Amino acid sequence: MKNVITDTDMAKTPAVPAAEFTRNFGRYRMLAQRGAVPVTSHGQITGYFVPPDEYQEFERFRAQRRSFATVDLSGDKVRQIAETRMDARHDHLNALLDPK
């Protein structure tokens, strides 16, 4: 009997063992067009199979991220951050930071 992929299958694909993924790659390639297919090994998710456009979107997002070491901040930026205050609506949170 041939596997038939239904809309219910595509709504949210449950995690699939790597061996099953390998044996039925074509099926999971089709399912990935509707959403990520989690792949497991020894009961743990080891990755997700996604279509190329989703992966490319992820890579564009990742390329836009910026990170820096706080030691690299200028003295002016450190002062600006230190002088920053939370909106008065959140004063109760500021109180949590006060030394006791």
N, C-alpha and C positions, 0 to 999 in steps of 0.2 A: 504494500500500500504506500502511495506517495504522500509525503508530508505536506499538509495544507496549512499555510500561515493565515491566521484569522486576525481581525482587528483587535480582538481581545489579547492575542499573543503579543501584538505590537504595542499595546498600551503601556505596559511596563514589563520588560523582560526580566525574569528572575535570573539569578546568578547561575551560570552554567559551568560544569567542570571542564577543565582544559581538554581532556580526552574527548568529551562529547563535542566541544567546540571544534576540535580538529576533524573529527569524523564527519561533522555536518556543517562545515565551514560556509557553504553556499546559503544554507538556511539562516545562519546567524549574520551573514553579510547582508541579507535582505532585512532582517530584523533591525540591524544597526541603522538602517536608513530612517527609522522612526525614533530611535533613541539608543543611548549607550547600552551595550551588552556587557554586563559584568562577567568576568572569567575567573574561576577559582582554581586553586591548586591545594590539595590537602585541606579543603574546607575553608580556606582563606582567600578573599578576593585579591588577585595579583595584578589585575589590570582591567581596562575597559576597552572594548572594541567600538570605535566610533567611525562615522563616515568622514571622508577627507575634508569636506567643508567645515565640519565642526572642529576638527583638529587644527585646520588652518586658522580658524577664528580664535581658538585657544592660543595658538602661537603668536598671533597679532596682539592679543591681550597681554601675554607674557612679555613681549618685546616692549610694551608701553610702561611696564612697571618700573619704578625707580626705587632704588634702595641706596642707603648711604650709612656710613658709620657716624655716630654722634660726635666722635672725636674730630671729625672733619668739618663740623659746623663752625662758622665764624663766631667770634665773641658777640657780635651784634645779634645774630640769630639766637644764641643761647640766652641773651638778655631778654629778647622779645618773647621767647617761649616762657621764661621764668616769670615775666610780668603778665602773662595771659591769665585771665580769670574766667571762670565759668559763669554763665548767665545766672542771675539772682534766683531764678526758679529752682536752681539746683544747689542752693547754699547748704542744704542738709548733707549733700555729698562732700562739699568742701570741709565740713565739720569732721568728717571721718578721717581726713588727712591731717588734721591738727594734732600735734603731739599731746599726749595726755599727761 
